[in-house]
């Protein structure tokens, strides 16, 4: 069967020599099968093959048909940002600890990966969020994220007062350490640690999870993912807040700023092994029902 993918892009965990062995095995495997290979510039140092072209992460997807993210979920999130520009599908190879998004282990890489590259895979679409920091009516910063947007208190011992509007309608005012706005993909990340619900990836929904709210009745809420969320502050004195979009930080968010969050119109495409099952992943990663035989 002829592969639909001709050129394979590889993005590895930056500055982590422990990925070297897996990368070398992967490159050898792909070469044996006749694939062209391009790698991210940070990854090229672990391969040491001058015949393989290297490009910056943010331009790599211009030169390949599919991207392999080699690392943990953090590496996958970085790769997702790059892939979203050119709508290139993603496959995750797990060298991390939990790995909800990267579901191929190095032990099964040779069998499962080659099957997927030959077209035997399950495809999922996952939406990203676009965040704009508005100051005096102008967008001073924009970022995209696959997992979540988090508004934190920053360099202050006090809680921050956050006002949330959904589609222009007032939701609430809360005193807390911050607020998480998570996609279904991100519902198994920081949101889960903060007590938020797990959302199935097929849901068209977002979840808002307060961080250590002063009022205990302030609970997570699930809303439609087509909504535009606006976050502002109602402090009486100047505060600094920190906004993170996945692993990227936007510091120096001020009391008068507004934070606008909306779903990106185009989703990214994630490829899984043909036998992939979301509930099975939950059981494995969260150690549910250990010892139970169905």
C-alpha positions as CSV (number, residue, x, y, z in Angstrom):
1,X,0.0,0.0,0.0
2,X,1.4,3.4,-1.0
3,X,1.8,5.8,1.9
4,X,-0.1,9.1,1.8
5,X,2.9,10.7,3.6
6,X,6.1,11.3,1.7
7,X,8.1,13.6,4.0
8,X,8.1,13.1,7.7
9,X,8.8,16.0,10.1
10,X,10.3,15.3,13.5
11,X,10.1,17.6,16.5
12,X,11.8,16.3,19.6
13,X,11.9,17.5,23.2
14,X,14.3,20.5,23.1
15,X,17.6,20.3,24.9
16,X,17.0,16.8,26.2
17,X,19.8,14.3,25.2
18,X,17.7,11.4,26.6
19,X,15.7,11.4,23.4
20,X,18.7,10.6,21.3
21,X,18.4,6.8,21.2
22,X,14.7,6.9,20.2
23,X,15.4,9.5,17.6
24,X,18.2,7.5,16.0
25,X,16.0,4.3,15.9
26,X,13.2,6.4,14.4
27,X,15.3,8.0,11.7
28,X,16.8,4.6,10.7
29,X,13.3,3.1,10.6
30,X,12.0,5.9,8.3
31,X,15.0,5.8,6.0
32,X,14.6,2.0,5.6
33,X,11.0,2.6,4.5
34,X,12.1,5.2,1.9
35,X,10.6,8.3,3.6
36,X,12.1,11.8,3.3
37,X,12.9,13.3,6.7
38,X,13.1,16.9,8.0
39,X,13.7,17.8,11.6
40,X,13.4,20.8,13.9
41,X,16.6,22.7,14.4
42,X,16.7,21.9,18.1
43,X,16.3,18.2,17.3
44,X,19.0,18.1,14.7
45,X,21.8,18.2,17.3
46,X,20.8,14.7,18.5
47,X,20.8,13.1,15.1
48,X,24.1,14.5,13.6
49,X,23.2,13.7,10.0
50,X,24.0,16.6,7.7
51,X,21.9,15.0,4.9
52,X,18.7,15.6,6.9
53,X,17.5,19.1,6.5
54,X,16.7,21.1,9.7
55,X,14.3,24.0,10.0
56,X,13.0,26.2,12.9
57,X,10.0,24.6,14.6
58,X,7.6,27.4,13.5
59,X,8.5,26.8,9.8
60,X,9.1,23.0,9.7
61,X,5.5,22.1,8.7
62,X,6.0,23.9,5.4
63,X,8.2,21.0,4.3
64,X,6.5,17.9,5.5
65,X,3.2,15.9,5.3
66,X,3.0,14.8,8.9
67,X,4.8,15.7,12.1
68,X,6.1,13.2,14.7
69,X,6.3,14.8,18.2
70,X,8.9,12.8,20.2
71,X,8.7,13.6,23.9
72,X,5.9,14.2,26.3
73,X,2.7,16.2,26.2
74,X,4.7,19.5,26.4
75,X,6.6,18.6,23.2
76,X,3.3,17.7,21.5
77,X,1.8,21.1,22.5
78,X,4.8,22.8,20.9
79,X,4.4,20.7,17.8
80,X,0.6,21.4,17.7
81,X,1.3,25.2,17.5
82,X,3.6,24.6,14.6
83,X,1.2,22.2,12.8
84,X,-1.8,24.5,13.2
85,X,-0.2,27.0,10.7
86,X,-0.3,24.6,7.8
87,X,-2.9,22.1,9.1
88,X,-0.4,19.3,9.2
89,X,-1.5,16.1,11.1
90,X,0.4,15.1,14.2
91,X,1.5,11.8,15.7
92,X,2.9,11.6,19.3
93,X,5.7,9.3,20.4
94,X,5.7,9.1,24.2
95,X,8.9,9.7,26.2
96,X,7.2,11.6,29.0
97,X,5.5,10.6,32.2
98,X,1.8,10.6,31.5
99,X,1.3,11.4,27.9
100,X,-2.5,11.8,27.2
101,X,-1.6,13.1,23.7
102,X,1.4,11.0,22.8
103,X,0.2,7.4,22.6
104,X,2.9,5.5,20.8
105,X,5.7,4.0,23.0
106,X,9.2,3.5,21.7
107,X,8.7,-0.3,22.2
108,X,5.8,-0.4,19.8
109,X,7.0,2.4,17.5
110,X,8.2,0.2,14.7
111,X,5.0,-1.7,14.3
112,X,2.4,0.9,15.1
113,X,4.0,3.9,13.4
114,X,4.6,2.1,10.2
115,X,1.0,1.0,10.1
116,X,-0.2,4.6,10.7
117,X,2.1,6.0,8.0
118,X,0.5,3.4,5.6
119,X,-2.9,4.9,6.4
120,X,-4.1,2.6,9.2
121,X,-5.0,5.2,11.9
122,X,-7.8,6.9,13.7
123,X,-8.0,10.7,13.1
124,X,-9.3,13.2,15.6
125,X,-9.9,16.9,15.2
126,X,-9.0,19.1,18.2
127,X,-9.7,22.8,18.4
128,X,-7.3,25.4,19.7
129,X,-8.0,28.6,21.6
130,X,-6.8,32.1,20.5
131,X,-6.2,34.6,23.3
132,X,-5.9,38.3,22.8
133,X,-4.7,40.8,25.4
134,X,-6.5,44.0,24.8
135,X,-5.1,47.3,26.1
136,X,-6.8,50.7,25.3
137,X,-8.8,49.0,22.5
138,X,-5.8,47.4,20.8
139,X,-4.6,43.8,20.8
140,X,-1.1,44.0,22.3
141,X,-0.5,40.2,22.3
142,X,-2.0,37.1,20.8
143,X,-1.2,33.4,21.4
144,X,-2.9,30.1,20.5
145,X,-3.2,27.1,22.8
146,X,-4.4,23.5,22.6
147,X,-4.8,22.7,26.2
148,X,-5.8,25.8,28.2
149,X,-5.5,29.5,28.9
150,X,-4.8,30.3,32.6
151,X,-5.0,33.7,34.3
152,X,-2.9,33.7,37.5
153,X,-2.1,36.1,40.2
154,X,1.5,37.1,39.8
155,X,4.1,38.6,42.3
156,X,1.4,39.3,44.8
157,X,0.3,37.5,48.0
158,X,-3.3,38.6,47.5
159,X,-6.0,37.0,45.5
160,X,-7.1,38.7,42.3
161,X,-10.6,39.8,41.5
162,X,-11.7,38.4,38.1
163,X,-14.8,39.4,36.2
164,X,-16.0,36.9,33.5
165,X,-18.4,37.6,30.6
166,X,-19.6,34.9,28.2
167,X,-20.8,36.3,24.8
168,X,-21.1,39.7,26.4
169,X,-23.3,38.5,29.3
170,X,-22.0,38.7,32.8
171,X,-21.2,35.3,34.4
172,X,-19.6,36.2,37.7
173,X,-17.0,38.0,39.8
174,X,-14.6,35.9,41.8
175,X,-11.7,36.4,44.2
176,X,-9.3,33.6,43.6
177,X,-5.7,32.7,42.6
178,X,-6.8,32.6,39.0
179,X,-9.0,30.9,36.4
180,X,-8.4,28.1,33.9
181,X,-10.2,28.0,30.5
182,X,-9.6,24.5,29.1
183,X,-10.5,22.7,25.9
184,X,-11.6,19.0,26.0
185,X,-8.0,18.3,25.2
186,X,-6.8,20.3,28.2
187,X,-9.4,18.9,30.5
188,X,-7.0,16.1,31.4
189,X,-4.2,18.6,32.2
190,X,-4.0,21.5,34.6
191,X,-7.8,21.7,34.7
192,X,-8.0,18.1,36.1
193,X,-5.5,18.9,38.8
194,X,-7.6,21.9,39.9
195,X,-10.7,19.8,40.2
196,X,-12.3,20.3,36.8
197,X,-14.2,17.6,35.0
198,X,-12.9,15.4,32.2
199,X,-14.5,16.3,28.8
200,X,-14.6,13.8,26.0
201,X,-12.6,15.0,23.0
202,X,-15.7,15.0,20.8
203,X,-17.6,17.5,22.9
204,X,-18.0,21.0,21.5
205,X,-17.4,22.5,24.9
206,X,-15.0,24.5,27.2
207,X,-14.6,24.3,30.9
208,X,-13.9,27.2,33.3
209,X,-12.2,26.2,36.5
210,X,-11.5,28.6,39.3
211,X,-8.1,28.3,41.1
212,X,-8.6,28.3,44.9
213,X,-11.7,30.5,44.9
214,X,-12.4,32.5,48.1
215,X,-16.1,31.5,47.8
216,X,-16.4,27.7,47.9
217,X,-19.6,27.7,45.9
218,X,-17.7,29.0,42.9
219,X,-17.4,25.8,41.0
220,X,-16.3,24.7,37.4
221,X,-18.7,25.4,34.6
222,X,-18.9,23.9,31.2
223,X,-20.0,26.1,28.3
224,X,-20.3,25.8,24.5
225,X,-17.0,26.2,22.7
226,X,-18.4,28.7,20.2
227,X,-18.6,31.3,23.0
228,X,-16.3,34.3,23.3
229,X,-15.0,34.6,26.8
230,X,-13.9,38.0,28.2
231,X,-11.8,38.3,31.4
232,X,-11.2,41.6,33.2
233,X,-10.2,42.7,36.6
234,X,-12.0,44.8,39.3
235,X,-9.1,45.6,41.6
236,X,-9.0,49.0,43.3
237,X,-5.1,49.0,43.2
238,X,-2.8,48.1,40.3
239,X,-1.9,44.4,40.1
240,X,0.0,42.3,37.7
241,X,-1.4,39.1,36.3
242,X,0.2,36.3,34.4
243,X,-1.6,34.7,31.4
244,X,-0.3,31.3,30.2
245,X,-1.3,29.7,26.9
246,X,-0.2,26.1,27.4
247,X,3.4,26.5,28.3
248,X,3.9,30.1,27.0
249,X,3.7,33.0,29.4
250,X,2.3,36.4,28.8
251,X,3.5,38.6,31.7
252,X,2.7,42.1,32.7
253,X,-1.1,42.0,32.2
254,X,-2.5,45.0,34.0
255,X,-5.6,45.9,35.8
256,X,-7.1,47.8,32.9
257,X,-6.5,45.0,30.3
258,X,-9.1,42.7,28.9
259,X,-8.4,39.1,28.0
260,X,-10.5,37.8,25.0
261,X,-10.5,34.0,24.4
262,X,-12.2,32.3,21.4
263,X,-12.0,29.0,19.6
264,X,-9.8,29.0,16.4
265,X,-11.9,28.3,13.3
266,X,-9.6,25.6,12.0
267,X,-8.9,22.5,14.1
268,X,-5.7,20.5,14.1
269,X,-5.6,16.8,13.2
270,X,-4.2,14.2,15.6
271,X,-3.6,10.7,14.4
272,X,-3.8,7.7,16.7
273,X,-3.2,3.9,16.3
274,X,-6.2,2.1,14.9
275,X,-7.0,0.5,18.2
276,X,-6.9,3.8,20.1
277,X,-9.8,4.2,22.7
278,X,-10.2,7.3,24.8
279,X,-11.7,5.5,27.8
280,X,-8.8,2.9,27.7
281,X,-6.4,5.8,27.8
282,X,-8.1,7.2,30.9
283,X,-7.9,3.9,32.6
284,X,-4.2,3.4,31.8
285,X,-3.0,7.0,32.6
286,X,-5.1,7.5,35.7
287,X,-4.9,4.0,37.0
288,X,-8.6,3.4,37.1
289,X,-9.9,-0.1,37.7
290,X,-6.5,-1.6,38.2
291,X,-6.9,-5.4,38.3
292,X,-10.4,-5.4,36.9
293,X,-11.0,-7.8,34.1
294,X,-13.9,-6.8,31.8
